[in-house]
Amino acid sequence: MTFIGKSGEAEPADMLHRADLRPGETVVIFYGSDVDERDRLALTAIETTRAMGGRVVVVTDNDAERDFILSLGFGDTVIGALSLTEIKRRIPNFNWPNRLPDLPDAQTETVAFKEVIRSFNEDCFKPIGASIGRLLRSAGNPRGMPDIVIERAQRDSLCVSTTLV
């Protein structure tokens, strides 16, 4: 569940149309200015989601990026933004991996395999899932599950995105 050298790029509008985004549905977008100066693709994805009537939670690398997103005036479209730095401050064992760790062979190294999965769930997925869930939770969505996640090859967040969905 990690990207390895996949080339190419698709416009957010194409992906949101293919995912059949409907008004009111929620979208998680990963933002990171280390991709380019202002992460054009993420900003385009937010704007496109707004135009299609969706609602967005943005996950940024740091507090400055989070504050930048919140300062842009997207109104009700952006339900909230959270930074990985902020999660790390609240949950000291939070560990955002650069990529999914290599998985030991589940047949021959069962204990090691279970430990890698446990560590990913406890130290990465649960903290970020709970943070996103708090923003998305509603009467119709008590667990705060997103409808769509805009996956970013440059962000290598596939392991978290698939677990969220």
Biotite code that builds the C-alpha atoms (Angstrom):
import biotite.structure as struc

atoms = struc.array([
    struc.Atom([0.000, 0.000, 0.000], chain_id="A", res_id=1, res_name="MET", atom_name="CA", element="C"),
    struc.Atom([2.680, 2.440, -1.040], chain_id="A", res_id=2, res_name="THR", atom_name="CA", element="C"),
    struc.Atom([3.298, 4.160, -4.344], chain_id="A", res_id=3, res_name="PHE", atom_name="CA", element="C"),
    struc.Atom([6.410, 2.991, -6.136], chain_id="A", res_id=4, res_name="ILE", atom_name="CA", element="C"),
    struc.Atom([7.291, 5.007, -9.185], chain_id="A", res_id=5, res_name="GLY", atom_name="CA", element="C"),
    struc.Atom([3.838, 5.440, -10.681], chain_id="A", res_id=6, res_name="LYS", atom_name="CA", element="C"),
    struc.Atom([4.084, 8.299, -13.139], chain_id="A", res_id=7, res_name="SER", atom_name="CA", element="C"),
    struc.Atom([1.391, 10.665, -14.248], chain_id="A", res_id=8, res_name="GLY", atom_name="CA", element="C"),
    struc.Atom([-1.156, 12.900, -12.695], chain_id="A", res_id=9, res_name="GLU", atom_name="CA", element="C"),
    struc.Atom([-4.894, 13.432, -12.983], chain_id="A", res_id=10, res_name="ALA", atom_name="CA", element="C"),
    struc.Atom([-6.777, 16.652, -12.448], chain_id="A", res_id=11, res_name="GLU", atom_name="CA", element="C"),
    struc.Atom([-8.866, 16.712, -9.256], chain_id="A", res_id=12, res_name="PRO", atom_name="CA", element="C"),
    struc.Atom([-12.041, 17.498, -11.223], chain_id="A", res_id=13, res_name="ALA", atom_name="CA", element="C"),
    struc.Atom([-11.609, 14.304, -13.254], chain_id="A", res_id=14, res_name="ASP", atom_name="CA", element="C"),
    struc.Atom([-11.083, 12.209, -10.130], chain_id="A", res_id=15, res_name="MET", atom_name="CA", element="C"),
    struc.Atom([-14.007, 13.764, -8.242], chain_id="A", res_id=16, res_name="LEU", atom_name="CA", element="C"),
    struc.Atom([-16.304, 13.202, -11.227], chain_id="A", res_id=17, res_name="HIS", atom_name="CA", element="C"),
    struc.Atom([-15.118, 9.584, -11.507], chain_id="A", res_id=18, res_name="ARG", atom_name="CA", element="C"),
    struc.Atom([-15.760, 9.139, -7.765], chain_id="A", res_id=19, res_name="ALA", atom_name="CA", element="C"),
    struc.Atom([-19.240, 10.642, -8.343], chain_id="A", res_id=20, res_name="ASP", atom_name="CA", element="C"),
    struc.Atom([-18.901, 13.296, -5.626], chain_id="A", res_id=21, res_name="LEU", atom_name="CA", element="C"),
    struc.Atom([-22.329, 14.507, -4.601], chain_id="A", res_id=22, res_name="ARG", atom_name="CA", element="C"),
    struc.Atom([-23.213, 17.723, -2.757], chain_id="A", res_id=23, res_name="PRO", atom_name="CA", element="C"),
    struc.Atom([-22.710, 17.355, 0.986], chain_id="A", res_id=24, res_name="GLY", atom_name="CA", element="C"),
    struc.Atom([-20.281, 14.438, 0.729], chain_id="A", res_id=25, res_name="GLU", atom_name="CA", element="C"),
    struc.Atom([-16.983, 14.725, 2.554], chain_id="A", res_id=26, res_name="THR", atom_name="CA", element="C"),
    struc.Atom([-13.508, 14.647, 1.060], chain_id="A", res_id=27, res_name="VAL", atom_name="CA", element="C"),
    struc.Atom([-10.139, 14.331, 2.805], chain_id="A", res_id=28, res_name="VAL", atom_name="CA", element="C"),
    struc.Atom([-7.331, 16.120, 0.964], chain_id="A", res_id=29, res_name="ILE", atom_name="CA", element="C"),
    struc.Atom([-3.656, 15.833, 1.860], chain_id="A", res_id=30, res_name="PHE", atom_name="CA", element="C"),
    struc.Atom([-1.819, 19.152, 1.481], chain_id="A", res_id=31, res_name="TYR", atom_name="CA", element="C"),
    struc.Atom([1.936, 19.621, 1.534], chain_id="A", res_id=32, res_name="GLY", atom_name="CA", element="C"),
    struc.Atom([3.921, 22.576, 0.267], chain_id="A", res_id=33, res_name="SER", atom_name="CA", element="C"),
    struc.Atom([7.046, 20.465, -0.144], chain_id="A", res_id=34, res_name="ASP", atom_name="CA", element="C"),
    struc.Atom([5.341, 19.077, -3.275], chain_id="A", res_id=35, res_name="VAL", atom_name="CA", element="C"),
    struc.Atom([5.440, 22.548, -4.848], chain_id="A", res_id=36, res_name="ASP", atom_name="CA", element="C"),
    struc.Atom([5.482, 26.054, -3.403], chain_id="A", res_id=37, res_name="GLU", atom_name="CA", element="C"),
    struc.Atom([1.739, 26.163, -2.655], chain_id="A", res_id=38, res_name="ARG", atom_name="CA", element="C"),
    struc.Atom([0.623, 22.617, -3.573], chain_id="A", res_id=39, res_name="ASP", atom_name="CA", element="C"),
    struc.Atom([-1.409, 23.622, -6.610], chain_id="A", res_id=40, res_name="ARG", atom_name="CA", element="C"),
    struc.Atom([-3.079, 20.223, -6.909], chain_id="A", res_id=41, res_name="LEU", atom_name="CA", element="C"),
    struc.Atom([-4.393, 20.268, -3.342], chain_id="A", res_id=42, res_name="ALA", atom_name="CA", element="C"),
    struc.Atom([-5.683, 23.820, -3.700], chain_id="A", res_id=43, res_name="LEU", atom_name="CA", element="C"),
    struc.Atom([-7.359, 22.876, -6.984], chain_id="A", res_id=44, res_name="THR", atom_name="CA", element="C"),
    struc.Atom([-8.918, 19.828, -5.300], chain_id="A", res_id=45, res_name="ALA", atom_name="CA", element="C"),
    struc.Atom([-10.335, 22.009, -2.512], chain_id="A", res_id=46, res_name="ILE", atom_name="CA", element="C"),
    struc.Atom([-11.719, 24.532, -4.991], chain_id="A", res_id=47, res_name="GLU", atom_name="CA", element="C"),
    struc.Atom([-13.186, 21.794, -7.208], chain_id="A", res_id=48, res_name="THR", atom_name="CA", element="C"),
    struc.Atom([-14.805, 20.089, -4.211], chain_id="A", res_id=49, res_name="THR", atom_name="CA", element="C"),
    struc.Atom([-16.313, 23.450, -3.226], chain_id="A", res_id=50, res_name="ARG", atom_name="CA", element="C"),
    struc.Atom([-17.682, 23.980, -6.743], chain_id="A", res_id=51, res_name="ALA", atom_name="CA", element="C"),
    struc.Atom([-19.255, 20.495, -6.655], chain_id="A", res_id=52, res_name="MET", atom_name="CA", element="C"),
    struc.Atom([-20.881, 21.094, -3.252], chain_id="A", res_id=53, res_name="GLY", atom_name="CA", element="C"),
    struc.Atom([-18.613, 18.815, -1.233], chain_id="A", res_id=54, res_name="GLY", atom_name="CA", element="C"),
    struc.Atom([-17.102, 19.447, 2.166], chain_id="A", res_id=55, res_name="ARG", atom_name="CA", element="C"),
    struc.Atom([-13.397, 19.107, 2.926], chain_id="A", res_id=56, res_name="VAL", atom_name="CA", element="C"),
    struc.Atom([-11.026, 18.157, 5.718], chain_id="A", res_id=57, res_name="VAL", atom_name="CA", element="C"),
    struc.Atom([-7.451, 19.077, 4.873], chain_id="A", res_id=58, res_name="VAL", atom_name="CA", element="C"),
    struc.Atom([-4.477, 17.239, 6.376], chain_id="A", res_id=59, res_name="VAL", atom_name="CA", element="C"),
    struc.Atom([-1.273, 19.301, 6.314], chain_id="A", res_id=60, res_name="THR", atom_name="CA", element="C"),
    struc.Atom([2.292, 18.562, 7.319], chain_id="A", res_id=61, res_name="ASP", atom_name="CA", element="C"),
    struc.Atom([2.615, 21.471, 9.745], chain_id="A", res_id=62, res_name="ASN", atom_name="CA", element="C"),
    struc.Atom([0.757, 24.238, 11.559], chain_id="A", res_id=63, res_name="ASP", atom_name="CA", element="C"),
    struc.Atom([1.809, 26.973, 9.099], chain_id="A", res_id=64, res_name="ALA", atom_name="CA", element="C"),
    struc.Atom([0.239, 25.040, 6.203], chain_id="A", res_id=65, res_name="GLU", atom_name="CA", element="C"),
    struc.Atom([-2.907, 24.412, 8.273], chain_id="A", res_id=66, res_name="ARG", atom_name="CA", element="C"),
    struc.Atom([-3.178, 28.125, 9.102], chain_id="A", res_id=67, res_name="ASP", atom_name="CA", element="C"),
    struc.Atom([-2.599, 29.014, 5.437], chain_id="A", res_id=68, res_name="PHE", atom_name="CA", element="C"),
    struc.Atom([-5.457, 26.742, 4.324], chain_id="A", res_id=69, res_name="ILE", atom_name="CA", element="C"),
    struc.Atom([-7.788, 28.147, 6.976], chain_id="A", res_id=70, res_name="LEU", atom_name="CA", element="C"),
    struc.Atom([-6.914, 31.725, 5.941], chain_id="A", res_id=71, res_name="SER", atom_name="CA", element="C"),
    struc.Atom([-7.998, 31.257, 2.314], chain_id="A", res_id=72, res_name="LEU", atom_name="CA", element="C"),
    struc.Atom([-11.694, 31.890, 2.898], chain_id="A", res_id=73, res_name="GLY", atom_name="CA", element="C"),
    struc.Atom([-13.178, 28.658, 1.586], chain_id="A", res_id=74, res_name="PHE", atom_name="CA", element="C"),
    struc.Atom([-16.109, 29.213, 3.963], chain_id="A", res_id=75, res_name="GLY", atom_name="CA", element="C"),
    struc.Atom([-18.221, 26.199, 4.904], chain_id="A", res_id=76, res_name="ASP", atom_name="CA", element="C"),
    struc.Atom([-16.434, 24.037, 2.329], chain_id="A", res_id=77, res_name="THR", atom_name="CA", element="C"),
    struc.Atom([-13.451, 23.440, 4.614], chain_id="A", res_id=78, res_name="VAL", atom_name="CA", element="C"),
    struc.Atom([-14.887, 21.771, 7.706], chain_id="A", res_id=79, res_name="ILE", atom_name="CA", element="C"),
    struc.Atom([-11.460, 21.876, 9.260], chain_id="A", res_id=80, res_name="GLY", atom_name="CA", element="C"),
    struc.Atom([-7.758, 21.417, 8.749], chain_id="A", res_id=81, res_name="ALA", atom_name="CA", element="C"),
    struc.Atom([-5.344, 19.524, 10.910], chain_id="A", res_id=82, res_name="LEU", atom_name="CA", element="C"),
    struc.Atom([-1.607, 19.252, 10.847], chain_id="A", res_id=83, res_name="SER", atom_name="CA", element="C"),
    struc.Atom([0.495, 16.187, 11.430], chain_id="A", res_id=84, res_name="LEU", atom_name="CA", element="C"),
    struc.Atom([2.631, 18.352, 13.749], chain_id="A", res_id=85, res_name="THR", atom_name="CA", element="C"),
    struc.Atom([-0.445, 19.179, 15.830], chain_id="A", res_id=86, res_name="GLU", atom_name="CA", element="C"),
    struc.Atom([-1.354, 15.490, 16.153], chain_id="A", res_id=87, res_name="ILE", atom_name="CA", element="C"),
    struc.Atom([2.228, 14.703, 17.202], chain_id="A", res_id=88, res_name="LYS", atom_name="CA", element="C"),
    struc.Atom([2.026, 17.355, 19.955], chain_id="A", res_id=89, res_name="ARG", atom_name="CA", element="C"),
    struc.Atom([-1.201, 15.852, 21.316], chain_id="A", res_id=90, res_name="ARG", atom_name="CA", element="C"),
    struc.Atom([-0.220, 12.199, 20.846], chain_id="A", res_id=91, res_name="ILE", atom_name="CA", element="C"),
    struc.Atom([3.526, 11.740, 21.437], chain_id="A", res_id=92, res_name="PRO", atom_name="CA", element="C"),
    struc.Atom([3.643, 8.200, 19.995], chain_id="A", res_id=93, res_name="ASN", atom_name="CA", element="C"),
    struc.Atom([2.060, 9.380, 16.703], chain_id="A", res_id=94, res_name="PHE", atom_name="CA", element="C"),
    struc.Atom([4.272, 8.287, 13.815], chain_id="A", res_id=95, res_name="ASN", atom_name="CA", element="C"),
    struc.Atom([3.526, 9.421, 10.271], chain_id="A", res_id=96, res_name="TRP", atom_name="CA", element="C"),
    struc.Atom([5.575, 7.060, 8.113], chain_id="A", res_id=97, res_name="PRO", atom_name="CA", element="C"),
    struc.Atom([7.368, 8.174, 4.968], chain_id="A", res_id=98, res_name="ASN", atom_name="CA", element="C"),
    struc.Atom([6.005, 4.952, 3.532], chain_id="A", res_id=99, res_name="ARG", atom_name="CA", element="C"),
    struc.Atom([4.329, 1.821, 4.821], chain_id="A", res_id=100, res_name="LEU", atom_name="CA", element="C"),
    struc.Atom([6.977, -0.265, 6.574], chain_id="A", res_id=101, res_name="PRO", atom_name="CA", element="C"),
    struc.Atom([8.075, -3.446, 4.856], chain_id="A", res_id=102, res_name="ASP", atom_name="CA", element="C"),
    struc.Atom([5.755, -6.221, 5.919], chain_id="A", res_id=103, res_name="LEU", atom_name="CA", element="C"),
    struc.Atom([7.303, -9.428, 7.192], chain_id="A", res_id=104, res_name="PRO", atom_name="CA", element="C"),
    struc.Atom([5.987, -12.646, 5.664], chain_id="A", res_id=105, res_name="ASP", atom_name="CA", element="C"),
    struc.Atom([2.699, -13.317, 7.450], chain_id="A", res_id=106, res_name="ALA", atom_name="CA", element="C"),
    struc.Atom([3.150, -17.088, 7.094], chain_id="A", res_id=107, res_name="GLN", atom_name="CA", element="C"),
    struc.Atom([6.694, -17.441, 8.416], chain_id="A", res_id=108, res_name="THR", atom_name="CA", element="C"),
    struc.Atom([7.068, -14.326, 10.600], chain_id="A", res_id=109, res_name="GLU", atom_name="CA", element="C"),
    struc.Atom([3.604, -14.079, 12.112], chain_id="A", res_id=110, res_name="THR", atom_name="CA", element="C"),
    struc.Atom([4.619, -12.263, 15.299], chain_id="A", res_id=111, res_name="VAL", atom_name="CA", element="C"),
    struc.Atom([6.700, -9.666, 13.446], chain_id="A", res_id=112, res_name="ALA", atom_name="CA", element="C"),
    struc.Atom([3.923, -9.178, 10.868], chain_id="A", res_id=113, res_name="PHE", atom_name="CA", element="C"),
    struc.Atom([1.325, -8.597, 13.595], chain_id="A", res_id=114, res_name="LYS", atom_name="CA", element="C"),
    struc.Atom([3.652, -6.127, 15.337], chain_id="A", res_id=115, res_name="GLU", atom_name="CA", element="C"),
    struc.Atom([4.106, -4.003, 12.194], chain_id="A", res_id=116, res_name="VAL", atom_name="CA", element="C"),
    struc.Atom([0.326, -3.915, 11.667], chain_id="A", res_id=117, res_name="ILE", atom_name="CA", element="C"),
    struc.Atom([-0.336, -3.160, 15.361], chain_id="A", res_id=118, res_name="ARG", atom_name="CA", element="C"),
    struc.Atom([2.233, -0.368, 15.344], chain_id="A", res_id=119, res_name="SER", atom_name="CA", element="C"),
    struc.Atom([0.762, 1.178, 12.166], chain_id="A", res_id=120, res_name="PHE", atom_name="CA", element="C"),
    struc.Atom([-2.766, 1.024, 13.609], chain_id="A", res_id=121, res_name="ASN", atom_name="CA", element="C"),
    struc.Atom([-1.868, 2.369, 17.057], chain_id="A", res_id=122, res_name="GLU", atom_name="CA", element="C"),
    struc.Atom([0.804, 4.905, 16.177], chain_id="A", res_id=123, res_name="ASP", atom_name="CA", element="C"),
    struc.Atom([-0.468, 6.238, 12.851], chain_id="A", res_id=124, res_name="CYS", atom_name="CA", element="C"),
    struc.Atom([-3.972, 5.290, 11.775], chain_id="A", res_id=125, res_name="PHE", atom_name="CA", element="C"),
    struc.Atom([-5.900, 5.657, 15.050], chain_id="A", res_id=126, res_name="LYS", atom_name="CA", element="C"),
    struc.Atom([-4.551, 9.137, 15.868], chain_id="A", res_id=127, res_name="PRO", atom_name="CA", element="C"),
    struc.Atom([-5.204, 10.547, 12.413], chain_id="A", res_id=128, res_name="ILE", atom_name="CA", element="C"),
    struc.Atom([-8.493, 8.666, 12.015], chain_id="A", res_id=129, res_name="GLY", atom_name="CA", element="C"),
    struc.Atom([-9.743, 10.023, 15.353], chain_id="A", res_id=130, res_name="ALA", atom_name="CA", element="C"),
    struc.Atom([-8.678, 13.560, 14.421], chain_id="A", res_id=131, res_name="SER", atom_name="CA", element="C"),
    struc.Atom([-10.495, 13.401, 11.084], chain_id="A", res_id=132, res_name="ILE", atom_name="CA", element="C"),
    struc.Atom([-13.467, 11.651, 12.706], chain_id="A", res_id=133, res_name="GLY", atom_name="CA", element="C"),
    struc.Atom([-13.929, 14.499, 15.206], chain_id="A", res_id=134, res_name="ARG", atom_name="CA", element="C"),
    struc.Atom([-14.272, 16.925, 12.309], chain_id="A", res_id=135, res_name="LEU", atom_name="CA", element="C"),
    struc.Atom([-16.622, 14.748, 10.231], chain_id="A", res_id=136, res_name="LEU", atom_name="CA", element="C"),
    struc.Atom([-18.777, 13.223, 12.973], chain_id="A", res_id=137, res_name="ARG", atom_name="CA", element="C"),
    struc.Atom([-22.508, 13.928, 12.609], chain_id="A", res_id=138, res_name="SER", atom_name="CA", element="C"),
    struc.Atom([-25.855, 12.278, 13.370], chain_id="A", res_id=139, res_name="ALA", atom_name="CA", element="C"),
    struc.Atom([-25.787, 10.587, 9.959], chain_id="A", res_id=140, res_name="GLY", atom_name="CA", element="C"),
    struc.Atom([-22.082, 9.728, 10.224], chain_id="A", res_id=141, res_name="ASN", atom_name="CA", element="C"),
    struc.Atom([-21.375, 8.892, 13.896], chain_id="A", res_id=142, res_name="PRO", atom_name="CA", element="C"),
    struc.Atom([-17.878, 7.523, 13.211], chain_id="A", res_id=143, res_name="ARG", atom_name="CA", element="C"),
    struc.Atom([-16.858, 10.493, 11.061], chain_id="A", res_id=144, res_name="GLY", atom_name="CA", element="C"),
    struc.Atom([-15.887, 8.469, 8.010], chain_id="A", res_id=145, res_name="MET", atom_name="CA", element="C"),
    struc.Atom([-14.970, 10.394, 4.830], chain_id="A", res_id=146, res_name="PRO", atom_name="CA", element="C"),
    struc.Atom([-16.765, 9.638, 1.596], chain_id="A", res_id=147, res_name="ASP", atom_name="CA", element="C"),
    struc.Atom([-13.722, 10.246, -0.603], chain_id="A", res_id=148, res_name="ILE", atom_name="CA", element="C"),
    struc.Atom([-9.979, 10.646, -0.052], chain_id="A", res_id=149, res_name="VAL", atom_name="CA", element="C"),
    struc.Atom([-7.930, 12.498, -2.658], chain_id="A", res_id=150, res_name="ILE", atom_name="CA", element="C"),
    struc.Atom([-4.818, 10.348, -2.815], chain_id="A", res_id=151, res_name="GLU", atom_name="CA", element="C"),
    struc.Atom([-1.513, 11.971, -3.632], chain_id="A", res_id=152, res_name="ARG", atom_name="CA", element="C"),
    struc.Atom([1.390, 10.010, -5.061], chain_id="A", res_id=153, res_name="ALA", atom_name="CA", element="C"),
    struc.Atom([3.838, 12.646, -3.827], chain_id="A", res_id=154, res_name="GLN", atom_name="CA", element="C"),
    struc.Atom([2.446, 12.338, -0.298], chain_id="A", res_id=155, res_name="ARG", atom_name="CA", element="C"),
    struc.Atom([2.616, 8.526, -0.211], chain_id="A", res_id=156, res_name="ASP", atom_name="CA", element="C"),
    struc.Atom([-0.403, 8.395, 2.081], chain_id="A", res_id=157, res_name="SER", atom_name="CA", element="C"),
    struc.Atom([-2.016, 5.393, 0.392], chain_id="A", res_id=158, res_name="LEU", atom_name="CA", element="C"),
    struc.Atom([-1.738, 3.153, 3.462], chain_id="A", res_id=159, res_name="CYS", atom_name="CA", element="C"),
    struc.Atom([-3.594, 5.710, 5.595], chain_id="A", res_id=160, res_name="VAL", atom_name="CA", element="C"),
    struc.Atom([-6.119, 6.571, 2.872], chain_id="A", res_id=161, res_name="SER", atom_name="CA", element="C"),
    struc.Atom([-7.169, 2.979, 2.260], chain_id="A", res_id=162, res_name="THR", atom_name="CA", element="C"),
    struc.Atom([-7.459, 2.334, 5.972], chain_id="A", res_id=163, res_name="THR", atom_name="CA", element="C"),
    struc.Atom([-9.623, 5.442, 6.394], chain_id="A", res_id=164, res_name="LEU", atom_name="CA", element="C"),
    struc.Atom([-11.956, 4.327, 3.631], chain_id="A", res_id=165, res_name="VAL", atom_name="CA", element="C"),
])
